[in-house]
């Protein structure tokens, strides 16, 4: 991967602007190695749940830049997001789970004021059973959301904030400032 200092200005500015993103305290947002073959320029951030009793979850947000653009992107910058979160067995069987999970992303983008085009992706529900000497719970249920979109006007900070909101929704964190009854009695 070429040096960031050699990158086009639009990409350098987008990468540096994301240093101002401050997710809620339960989330850690930090740079990670970027995939090398998706575009001439790429930078990635990992998102993890930190220090809570909520289910485990991981995410990554990748910023891509191709100065030549892509017809499917409808621009020269592209964001690619991935979130995986554990689910309660009760939620895993909900037939509306995929649609609701997708709405977490679209609602988060709308709530943050992020303008975008060419949004697309998938929601995958998995259920795994362990047998024999494999460590871990006997059964796990996960949801995976993969999406990509092209930011339009105004930079990428609102998009990263929306991605953090998506992660919070996926793990069931209450809105910022809301205290649940369980938290009050801890």
PyMOL commands that set and color helices and strands:
alter all, ss='L'
color gray80, all
select helices_A, chain A and resi 4-6+9-20+89-92+97-112+157-170+181-184
alter helices_A, ss='H'
color red, helices_A
select strands_A, chain A and resi 27-32+41-49+57-70+75-86+116-129+139-151
alter strands_A, ss='S'
color yellow, strands_A
deselect
rebuild
show_as cartoon
